[in-house]
C-alpha cells in the first residue's frame, strides 16, 4: 500500500547517488541499510537490486508522466557534464602518459643539458679527488637518477679517457694565458714518493699580478724515475719551466727544503735558494731518549682501546681535558712539538694508567725525561707558530724572514736566566744553524730586497752593486716618461691651477740615478706600516707614488718563505693515489694533482 504524502516528505536521498532519478525516490530515515526504495510522489515501494535505476525510470514513466518529462529534461545536462568530466580525465591521462614518455627518454649525448651535467660530475671527481669508479656505484647512480631521471651516467672509462683529459687541456690553456705576461716569478719544488714508491717532482709557481694580488699555481707533479742526483733534478726543473714557456731569467728565486741534492740542483741552475730545514735544529742523546719515550707512550695507547678507555677515566679524575694523544709525523716538523706538548699536558693521567699495567709500567716517564721534554717544549714551542706562519701561500711571507730572524736572535731564542743548560744549548744550536743558512751573500741580498729594512745608505750601496739591474728597471720608466713628453711636445694652454703647482714637481730634470735615490729616500721616510698590514694592500694604494720601488716589490715579494706549497701538492697526491687507486698511471696522477690544486 502507498505511503501518505506526509511520510514521503521525510525520505532521504541514497548515499553517494549521482543520477537525477533520485530526485523522485528515497529511503525512510529508519532504513539505515537503504534497502526499501520509496517513490516521493506516490509513496509506492519500487524494487531495484543493487542500486539499479531502470525500474525507477519505468515507474516514473508509467505512473507520473509530468515528473518523468522533468526528469528527461534534466538528463542531457547530466550526460553532458559526465561527458566533460570524462574528457578531462582522458586529457589528464593522455598528458601524464606523454610526460612519462618524456621523463623516460634519456638526454641525447652532446645536448646542452647532458654536457652541463657531465662537466659538473668531472669537476666534482677531480676537485674533490674522488675515484672515477664512483660513477659506477649504485648509490651515485641513484642520486643522479633522483636529481635528473633523463641523465644516464657515462662509464668510468669515458670520464678517465675523455672528460678528464679534456678538462685538463682546457684548464692548462687558461693557466698558460693567465701566466704568459708575468714579468717575474718565484718557484718552490720538492720530491715525493707515492704509495707505490713511484717518485714525483713538483713545481709550483708564485707571482704578483698587476692588481697586487698574490697568485700561486701548481704547474706539475711529474714522474721522475731518474736517479735523484743534483744534475738530474736540475735538468728536470729546467725542463719543467720550459714546458710552460717560462724563461729562467724571469725567475727571482726557488725555495726548497734542505735536501742536499735539491740545493745543489738549484745551484747548478744558478737559481737563488732559501734554506729552511728547522727539523735539523738539535741532536742530543737526552732529547733522543725523551722523544723515544713519548713515541712509545703514544704507541701504547694507539693500539689499545682498553688503555684509551682507562685514560678517559684518569683524565676525569685529574680534571684534565679529554684530548687524544698526537702521533709524530716525520714529514711534518711541528707534529713532534705537538706530541710533546700533549704528553706533558696529560702526564698525570698517562702515568696513572701506565702504572696500573705491569706490561707498560716501564713506560712511565722519569723526572729526568719530564725535565728534558719541558726544555724541548720551551725551546721549540714558539718556533711552531713561526713555521706555520711562514708556510702560508695566500699572503706575502718572504718579507718576514729577516724580521723573524732578528726576533729569534734578540727575543724568542735569546738566553734567559731561568733556562736550563739543555734549553740554552738548543737555542744556541738553532740560532747558529739558521744564521748560517741565511748568511750567503745572494740570500742576504734577496731578503734585504724583500723586506727593505736597510738604511738609506745601505740600499744605495746595494744599488751600486746591482747598478745594471736597477738602472735597467729605472730606464724603462724613464723611456715611458720621455715618450709621453714627446707626444705632448706641442704647447698647451695652461690652466689657472697650473700656476700654483709646487716647484718640487720639477723632478723631470733629474737623471735616472738621482730619480731613483729621491724615490727611495721618500719611500723609506714615508713607509710607516703596522706589522699586521699586508704589504700588497699597502702597495695597491701607494704604487703610483713609488713606481720604481713598486717594480722591485712586485719582483721580490712573490717569493715563498718555505717549500710548503710544493709539499701541499703531495698532500693532494696522497689523497689521489690511495690504496684503492694505486694503479693510476703517472701522467694521470700529474693531471689529477694539477686539477685538484688549480680548479
C-alpha positions as a printed Julia matrix, in Angstrom:
599×3 Matrix{Float64}:
   0.0    0.0     0.0
   1.14   3.51   -0.82
   2.54   5.69    1.93
   0.93   9.0     2.85
   2.35  12.25    1.48
   3.45  13.48    4.86
   5.56  10.38    5.29
   7.19  10.72    1.87
   8.41  14.19    2.7
  10.77  12.69    5.23
  12.54  10.43    2.74
  16.32  10.77    2.39
  18.38  10.5    -0.75
  20.55   7.48   -1.5
  24.03   7.88   -0.11
  26.58   8.66   -2.85
  23.98   8.73   -5.63
  24.67  10.88   -8.73
  21.73  10.01  -11.02
  18.91  12.58  -11.37
  16.3    9.88  -10.81
  16.94  10.0    -7.05
  15.26  13.4    -7.02
  11.92  11.46   -7.01
  12.96   8.48   -4.91
  14.44   7.93   -1.44
  14.51   5.94    1.8
  13.0    6.27    5.23
  15.41   7.64    7.82
  14.93   4.5     9.86
  16.06   2.35    6.91
  19.78   2.55    7.67
  20.66  -0.19    5.18
  18.69   1.69    2.43
  17.04  -1.45    1.08
  13.42  -0.29    0.55
  13.15   2.36   -2.21
  10.04   4.59   -1.97
   8.56   7.0    -4.55
   8.44  10.55   -3.27
   5.3   11.28   -5.38
   3.06   8.34   -4.53
   4.96   6.63   -1.71
   4.97   3.29   -3.54
   7.74   0.78   -2.86
   9.74   0.14   -6.06
  12.04  -2.93   -6.22
  15.58  -2.28   -7.52
  18.53  -4.6    -6.94
  21.98  -3.18   -6.07
  21.08   0.39   -6.93
  19.89  -0.37  -10.48
  17.79   2.65  -11.64
  15.96   1.03  -14.61
  12.87   0.14  -12.55
  12.84   3.64  -11.08
  12.73   5.27  -14.51
   9.98   2.83  -15.62
   7.87   3.6   -12.53
   8.16   7.36  -13.15
   7.32   6.94  -16.85
   4.18   4.84  -16.28
   2.84   6.33  -13.07
   3.94  10.01  -13.13
   4.21  11.34  -16.69
   4.81  15.01  -15.79
   7.62  14.18  -13.38
   9.12  11.83  -15.99
   9.23  14.7   -18.54
  11.04  16.87  -16.0
  13.5   14.06  -15.41
  14.15  13.69  -19.13
  14.76  17.44  -19.41
  17.42  17.21  -16.77
  19.13  14.15  -18.3
  21.09  15.88  -21.18
  22.77  18.3   -18.76
  23.88  15.46  -16.54
  25.1   13.44  -19.5
  26.95  16.47  -20.84
  28.69  17.15  -17.55
  29.56  13.47  -17.21
  30.94  13.53  -20.71
  33.01  16.68  -19.96
  34.37  15.13  -16.77
  35.29  12.01  -18.7
  37.02  14.13  -21.39
  39.05  15.99  -18.76
  40.07  12.72  -17.2
  41.03  11.4   -20.63
  43.12  14.53  -21.3
  44.89  14.19  -17.94
  45.68  10.56  -18.63
  46.99  11.48  -22.08
  49.16  14.27  -20.63
  50.56  12.06  -17.89
  51.41   9.38  -20.45
  53.22  11.94  -22.61
  55.09  13.22  -19.56
  56.04   9.68  -18.58
  57.42   9.05  -22.05
  59.23  12.4   -21.91
  60.76  11.65  -18.5
  61.82   8.22  -19.61
  63.62   9.48  -22.7
  67.37   9.91  -21.97
  69.2   13.07  -22.98
  70.96  12.9   -26.29
  74.71  12.94  -25.8
  76.2   16.32  -26.67
  72.92  18.04  -25.83
  73.5   21.18  -23.68
  71.96  19.63  -20.55
  73.94  16.4   -20.91
  77.2   18.33  -21.39
  76.44  20.53  -18.37
  75.83  17.6   -16.01
  78.8   15.62  -17.32
  81.16  18.57  -16.82
  79.83  19.11  -13.28
  80.48  15.45  -12.42
  84.0   15.68  -13.89
  84.82  18.77  -11.82
  83.48  17.0    -8.72
  85.66  13.94   -9.35
  88.81  15.99   -9.97
  88.4   18.79   -7.43
  87.37  16.54   -4.55
  89.85  13.79   -5.53
  87.1   11.16   -5.77
  87.87   7.84   -7.51
  86.44   7.57  -11.03
  84.91   4.26  -10.0
  82.34   6.31   -8.08
  80.3    6.87  -11.25
  79.62   3.13  -11.48
  78.43   2.71   -7.9
  74.73   2.17   -7.28
  74.4    4.92   -4.69
  75.86   7.56   -7.02
  73.64   6.46   -9.91
  70.58   6.52   -7.66
  71.41  10.07   -6.58
  71.81  11.26  -10.2
  68.58   9.47  -11.15
  66.72  11.32   -8.39
  68.19  14.67   -9.48
  67.51  14.2   -13.2
  65.97  10.89  -14.39
  66.77  11.63  -18.01
  70.53  11.73  -17.49
  72.42   8.48  -17.97
  75.82   8.42  -16.26
  78.65   7.51  -18.67
  81.14   4.8   -17.81
  84.27   5.25  -15.71
  86.37   4.77  -18.86
  84.62   7.73  -20.51
  85.48  10.06  -17.62
  89.07   8.75  -17.41
  89.92   8.83  -21.1
  87.72  11.64  -22.45
  86.3   14.11  -19.93
  89.24  14.42  -17.5
  91.89  14.94  -20.23
  89.58  17.47  -21.92
  89.14  19.38  -18.65
  92.91  19.3   -18.05
  93.67  20.62  -21.55
  91.15  23.46  -21.21
  92.32  24.49  -17.75
  96.01  24.23  -18.67
  95.36  26.55  -21.6
  93.62  29.01  -19.25
  96.55  28.91  -16.81
  99.04  29.45  -19.66
  97.1   32.54  -20.79
  96.99  33.79  -17.19
 100.74  33.42  -16.71
 102.08  34.32  -20.15
 102.63  38.01  -19.33
 104.37  37.58  -15.97
 107.37  39.86  -15.57
 108.8   37.96  -12.59
 108.0   34.81  -10.69
 109.37  32.56   -7.95
 109.09  28.8    -7.61
 109.01  26.1    -4.96
 109.86  22.44   -5.5
 110.02  19.15   -3.65
 110.45  15.41   -4.25
 107.87  12.82   -3.22
 107.27   9.06   -3.48
 103.74   7.72   -3.91
 102.18   4.75   -2.14
 103.59   2.53   -4.88
 107.06   4.09   -4.38
 106.95   5.93   -7.69
 108.97   9.19   -7.47
 107.5   12.57   -8.44
 108.97  16.08   -8.7
 106.63  19.0    -8.04
 106.96  22.55   -9.34
 104.81  25.43   -8.05
 104.98  28.99   -9.33
 104.3   32.14   -7.29
 103.7   35.62   -8.67
 102.1   39.01   -8.06
  99.54  40.34  -10.52
  99.28  43.91  -11.76
  96.44  44.37   -9.23
  98.8   43.38   -6.4
  97.23  40.02   -5.71
  99.47  37.12   -4.74
  98.96  34.17   -7.08
 100.1   30.58   -6.92
  99.76  27.72   -9.4
 100.92  24.12   -9.11
 102.3   23.56  -12.6
 103.2   19.9   -12.49
 103.81  16.83  -10.39
 105.89  15.0   -12.96
 107.02  11.4   -12.85
 110.75  11.38  -12.03
 112.18   7.85  -12.43
 115.76   9.1   -12.96
 118.39   8.96  -10.22
 117.85  11.73   -7.67
 121.2   13.31   -8.37
 121.65  17.06   -8.42
 122.29  17.02  -12.16
 119.12  15.07  -12.96
 116.96  17.23  -10.68
 118.44  20.4   -12.19
 117.57  19.16  -15.67
 114.06  18.16  -14.55
 113.36  21.6   -13.08
 114.71  23.28  -16.2
 112.52  21.17  -18.47
 109.52  21.88  -16.24
 109.86  25.63  -16.77
 110.49  25.21  -20.5
 107.36  23.07  -20.94
 105.31  26.03  -19.71
 107.24  28.58  -21.77
 108.87  30.37  -18.81
 112.27  31.99  -19.18
 114.79  31.33  -16.43
 115.93  34.94  -16.32
 112.47  35.96  -15.06
 112.72  33.59  -12.1
 113.67  35.54   -8.97
 114.14  32.65   -6.57
 113.48  28.98   -5.95
 112.58  27.81   -2.44
 113.39  24.24   -1.44
 113.8   22.16    1.67
 117.37  21.47    2.77
 117.84  18.3     0.73
 121.46  18.34   -0.48
 120.59  17.16   -3.98
 117.83  19.75   -4.47
 120.03  22.55   -3.1
 122.85  21.56   -5.44
 120.41  21.33   -8.34
 119.33  24.92   -7.73
 122.99  25.9    -7.55
 123.76  24.15  -10.85
 120.95  26.11  -12.47
 122.35  29.24  -10.8
 118.98  29.76   -9.1
 118.89  31.63   -5.79
 117.55  29.48   -2.95
 116.41  29.66    0.68
 117.37  27.05    3.23
 114.6   26.03    5.58
 115.06  22.81    7.5
 114.35  23.52   11.14
 113.94  19.81   11.87
 117.76  19.56   11.88
 118.0   22.05   14.72
 119.03  19.77   17.59
 120.7   16.42   18.02
 121.31  15.28   21.61
 121.17  11.81   23.28
 118.96  13.15   26.09
 116.48  14.52   23.57
 116.52  11.27   21.58
 115.69   9.26   24.72
 112.9   11.58   25.91
 111.3   11.75   22.44
 111.61   7.96   22.18
 109.68   7.59   25.46
 106.96   9.89   24.06
 106.62   7.79   20.92
 106.34   4.55   22.92
 103.68   6.05   25.19
 101.63   7.26   22.21
 102.0    3.87   20.53
 100.9    2.02   23.7
  97.6    3.94   23.71
  97.1    3.96   19.93
  96.8    0.18   19.69
  94.73  -0.48   22.82
  91.11   0.62   23.14
  91.18  -0.57   26.76
  94.0    1.85   27.68
  92.22   4.67   25.87
  89.11   3.93   27.93
  91.15   3.97   31.14
  92.82   7.2    30.05
  89.44   8.95   29.83
  88.64   7.88   33.38
  92.01   9.16   34.6
  91.51  12.45   32.75
  88.18  12.91   34.53
  89.76  12.15   37.92
  92.56  14.67   37.42
  90.25  17.25   35.78
  92.26  17.22   32.54
  90.84  17.98   29.09
  89.67  14.94   27.13
  92.36  15.29   24.48
  93.74  12.45   22.39
  97.45  11.82   22.11
  99.17  13.11   18.97
 101.4   10.94   16.8
 104.57  12.4    15.29
 104.59  12.56   11.51
 108.13  12.6    10.04
 107.08  14.84    7.13
 105.64  17.5     9.45
 108.13  19.07   11.82
 105.54  20.62   14.1
 103.98  17.24   14.9
 106.88  16.36   17.22
 106.38  19.51   19.26
 102.6   18.92   19.42
 103.18  15.34   20.56
 105.49  16.52   23.37
 103.07  19.23   24.49
 100.18  16.76   24.65
 102.2   14.22   26.67
 103.21  16.93   29.17
  99.59  18.1    29.4
  98.32  14.57   30.15
 101.31  13.41   32.23
  99.34  12.63   35.44
  96.63  10.67   33.66
  99.16   8.81   31.49
 101.3    7.84   34.47
  98.26   6.55   36.36
  97.18   4.27   33.51
 100.69   3.06   32.71
 101.49   2.21   36.34
  98.34   0.1    36.66
  99.52  -2.27   33.91
 102.68  -4.29   34.54
 103.27  -4.5    30.76
 103.55  -0.71   30.47
 104.91   0.22   33.87
 108.38   0.73   32.36
 106.99   3.44   30.06
 106.18   5.86   32.88
 108.41   8.9    32.17
 111.04   9.65   34.82
 111.54  13.12   36.25
 114.64  13.43   34.06
 112.55  12.67   30.96
 109.96  15.22   32.06
 112.63  17.9    32.54
 114.03  17.22   29.08
 110.56  17.33   27.48
 109.79  20.62   29.22
 113.09  22.06   27.95
 112.26  20.95   24.41
 108.75  22.37   24.63
 110.02  25.66   26.0
 112.53  26.0    23.17
 110.58  24.69   20.21
 107.08  25.84   21.23
 107.45  29.43   19.95
 109.02  28.18   16.69
 105.92  26.13   15.84
 103.78  29.24   15.28
 106.5   30.88   13.18
 106.94  27.89   10.88
 103.18  27.66   10.35
 103.0   31.39    9.56
 105.95  31.28    7.14
 104.41  28.3     5.31
 101.41  30.31    4.08
 100.93  30.93    0.36
  97.9   33.24    0.47
  99.96  36.13    1.77
 103.49  37.52    1.45
 105.83  35.52    3.69
 109.35  36.17    2.4
 109.34  39.78    3.62
 109.04  38.47    7.19
 112.09  36.18    7.15
 114.65  38.79    8.09
 112.47  40.38   10.81
 111.75  36.89   12.16
 115.47  36.07   12.28
 116.06  39.33   14.13
 113.27  38.4    16.55
 114.76  34.94   17.08
 118.21  36.34   17.86
 117.01  39.08   20.2
 113.87  37.76   21.87
 112.45  34.32   21.14
 115.67  32.32   21.28
 117.69  34.68   23.43
 119.1   33.03   26.56
 117.01  33.64   29.7
 118.16  33.46   33.32
 115.82  30.59   34.17
 116.76  28.48   31.15
 118.17  25.03   31.78
 121.5   24.08   30.26
 119.72  21.94   27.7
 117.43  24.81   26.72
 120.42  27.12   26.29
 122.24  24.55   24.15
 119.19  24.01   21.95
 118.66  27.74   21.42
 122.32  28.2    20.55
 122.33  25.35   18.03
 119.13  26.59   16.37
 120.43  30.15   16.05
 123.79  29.02   14.68
 122.06  26.8    12.16
 119.54  29.41   10.95
 122.06  32.26   10.83
 124.42  30.09    8.82
 121.73  29.07    6.35
 120.79  32.7     5.68
 124.31  34.09    5.62
 125.38  33.62    1.99
 125.51  36.94    0.08
 122.85  36.06   -2.51
 120.29  35.08    0.11
 121.1   38.13    2.24
 120.63  40.49   -0.7
 117.41  38.72   -1.65
 115.94  39.06    1.83
 117.02  42.69    2.03
 115.26  43.48   -1.21
 112.14  41.65    0.0
 111.94  43.37    3.38
 113.66  46.69    2.58
 114.82  47.06    6.17
 118.23  48.58    5.46
 119.03  52.2     5.98
 119.11  54.56    3.0
 122.89  54.44    2.67
 122.93  50.65    2.63
 120.22  50.42   -0.02
 122.02  52.94   -2.17
 125.18  50.88   -1.72
 123.27  47.81   -2.8
 122.05  49.68   -5.84
 125.7   50.45   -6.72
 126.49  46.73   -6.7
 123.38  45.95   -8.74
 123.6   49.08  -10.87
 122.87  47.31  -14.12
 119.63  45.72  -12.84
 118.27  48.81  -11.15
 119.31  51.19  -13.95
 117.57  48.93  -16.46
 114.38  48.95  -14.38
 114.57  52.7   -13.97
 115.3   53.21  -17.64
 112.04  51.5   -18.59
 110.11  54.08  -16.59
 112.28  56.89  -17.92
 111.74  55.83  -21.53
 107.99  55.75  -21.0
 108.1   59.19  -19.44
 110.19  60.61  -22.34
 107.81  59.12  -24.87
 104.89  60.73  -23.1
 106.7   64.11  -23.11
 107.39  63.84  -26.84
 103.72  63.14  -27.54
 102.84  66.29  -25.62
 105.6   68.47  -27.11
 103.12  70.94  -28.53
 102.5   73.92  -26.29
  99.3   73.52  -24.37
  97.37  76.4   -22.9
  97.98  76.43  -19.15
  95.1   76.33  -16.7
  94.84  78.7   -13.76
  95.59  75.9   -11.33
  98.89  75.07  -13.03
 100.44  78.33  -11.77
 100.06  77.11   -8.2
 101.98  73.84   -8.65
 104.9   73.37   -6.28
 108.38  73.73   -7.6
 109.16  70.26   -6.28
 107.16  68.79   -9.17
 110.05  69.57  -11.46
 111.83  66.26  -10.86
 111.75  65.55  -14.57
 115.11  67.27  -14.84
 116.73  64.66  -12.56
 118.87  61.92  -14.01
 117.7   58.31  -13.71
 120.16  57.72  -10.88
 119.03  60.81   -8.97
 115.36  59.99   -9.51
 115.93  56.51   -8.03
 117.71  57.96   -4.98
 114.99  60.56   -4.39
 112.24  57.95   -4.72
 113.98  55.52   -2.34
 114.58  58.22    0.28
 110.98  59.35    0.02
 109.78  55.73    0.27
 111.83  54.96    3.38
 110.7   58.17    5.07
 107.05  57.54    4.19
 106.77  53.84    4.97
 105.38  53.5     8.48
 103.33  50.33    8.36
 101.79  48.3    11.15
 103.27  44.8    11.34
  99.83  43.29   10.71
  99.34  45.21    7.45
  99.51  43.16    4.26
 102.35  44.59    2.09
 100.26  44.01   -1.03
  97.42  46.13    0.35
  99.94  48.91    1.08
 101.42  48.76   -2.4
  97.99  48.73   -4.0
  97.46  52.19   -2.5
 100.97  53.64   -2.96
 102.12  52.18   -6.26
 101.64  55.47   -8.11
 103.82  57.32   -5.57
 106.79  54.95   -5.88
 106.69  53.38   -9.37
 110.34  52.19   -9.42
 110.31  50.69   -5.93
 106.93  49.13   -6.77
 108.58  47.19   -9.61
 111.15  45.82   -7.16
 108.42  44.97   -4.66
 106.44  43.11   -7.32
 109.57  41.2    -8.22
 110.69  40.1    -4.75
 107.51  39.84   -2.68
 106.29  36.85   -4.69
 108.93  34.6    -3.09
 107.61  31.89   -0.8
 109.44  31.64    2.51
 109.18  27.84    2.62
 108.7   24.93    0.23
 105.35  24.14    1.89
 103.26  24.94   -1.25
 105.02  22.17   -3.2
 104.72  19.84   -0.22
 100.96  20.53   -0.2
 100.83  19.31   -3.78
 101.93  15.94   -2.45
  99.17  16.06    0.15
  96.82  16.2    -2.82
  98.83  13.4    -4.41
  98.49  11.27   -1.29
  94.71  11.75   -1.37
  94.62  10.77   -5.03
  97.0    7.77   -5.07
  95.21   5.82   -2.33
  95.2    2.07   -1.73
  92.11   1.88   -3.98
  93.83   3.84   -6.78
  97.39   2.56   -6.57
  97.44   1.58  -10.27
  96.96   5.11  -11.62
  99.37   5.97  -14.4
 101.95   8.69  -13.55
 100.65  11.02  -16.27
  97.13  10.63  -14.85
  98.45  11.47  -11.37
 100.08  14.62  -12.76
  96.83  15.77  -14.38
  94.7   15.0   -11.33
  97.05  16.82   -8.93
  97.08  19.81  -11.29
  93.27  19.93  -11.43
  92.82  19.39   -7.69
  95.2   22.28   -6.95
  94.03  24.73   -9.58
  90.28  24.19  -10.13
